[in-house]
Amino acid sequence: MKYLLSDRMQGMEASAIRELLKVAQDPTVIAFSAGNPAPESFPIAEMAEISASIYKNSPSKAFQYGISEGYPPLRELTTKRLKEKLNIGKDFDQLIIVSGAQQGMELSTKMLTNPKDTVICESPSFIGSINAFKSYDLNLKSVEMDEMGIVPESLEAIVKEDNRVRFLYTIPTFQNPSGRTMTLERRKKILELARKYDFLILEDNPYGELRYTGEEIPTIKSLDDEGRVIYVGSYSKVLAPGIRIGFICAHKDIIAKMVIAKQVSDVHTNQFFMMVAAEYLEKCDLDQHILNVRKLYKNKLDLMAGCIEKYFPEEVIFHKPDGGLFLWCQLPEGYDAMGLCKLAGEKKVSIVPGRVFEVDDKEISGTFRMNFSTPSDENIVKGVEILGAVLKEYLKNNKPV
Ligand SMILES: Cc1ncc(COP(=O)(O)O)c(C=O)c1O
């Protein structure tokens, strides 16, 4: 049967790249392509105890409808934590619980854009958000980045010429995929440009608390004193992604509409897991848990970076991030990483070509992303050694394009 699909979905196809990434489903493949937290980082015993007590003591609350804003104790605890940890939350702000940060991006797009409006993404950016934007028939533009984050001149060149820019989407800290962190100076400059050219900033910060080295840098939201920044956070990377709990902190006028959008979308986030998360925040020590997770990931990052230094050819540049879950690598000038990723897959190691993270994934890119949080230590060593050999073979047998 031939189904008549919406224009919006017709334009969204499973790309060739996605096919390439399917190799990671083979259990014999060492997957550096995922972006998952380590399963051993989940606080399973505490969650099990809390879950059992909710089933026993408050089943009717857990199984009943809740409110679209989110379970009130979780909202309160998250609001308090944001203020204490990140100095986020002015008098005009409010918070809504959403079904993961991903929904935060979708709802923000739904309520702030009309078809053909412009949304600006970093180049590269998170594929889940790019796809959310694409599904709203927007004009997506890429802004250049360097090691310090968004290049302000590149952003200004776009917003000067385009009066339909609704928001800039940025992941300023330990960016997915590049691992980069925007400097404080750049954050201030970006906010200044947002004021000058009157656009909003959608700040996505799922990795902010996973810092292994270097100094904390204030979020853009904490620098915002007029409600120009919509801040999206998540418990996915510090507790567990399967519970699907994220949150948005923004001006109360935005949140008021967001509540309606949320109601239309899925009524409210899973009530049971909102209760579990609230009780975890109340009774357990999330800060200590995060310290343990940081230690686990720092060791994995150091191990992977050490192996890269040992096994990769010198001409492949890699960037060791101060936090997050990803390492970003760059082939010498002119090489395309697509062929490399295919060859690596054949040798049972999966990595992600940089193209995936571009608004236009047809453009040639010599970058690729490696994840260090999911593979075991043993597989990190084995996989990087294999990849080193694959890189040497690839660079020897291919010419820059
Ligand atoms: C930058 C970024 N934003 C958002 C998300 C989605 O997170 P959540 O699980 O909270 O929906 C991810 C997940 O990998 C991510 O990397």
The ligand as an ORCA input file, in Angstrom:
! r2SCAN-3c Opt
* xyz 0 1
  C      23.428     17.207     23.103
  C      22.305     16.312     23.470
  N      21.105     16.835     23.731
  C      20.069     16.075     24.063
  C      20.175     14.705     24.153
  C      18.970     13.900     24.507
  O      18.961     13.606     25.852
  P      17.728     12.965     26.609
  O      18.068     11.538     26.869
  O      17.596     13.750     27.863
  O      16.527     13.113     25.732
  C      21.403     14.102     23.896
  C      21.534     12.648     23.961
  O      22.504     12.035     23.641
  C      22.494     14.928     23.543
  O      23.699     14.425     23.260
*
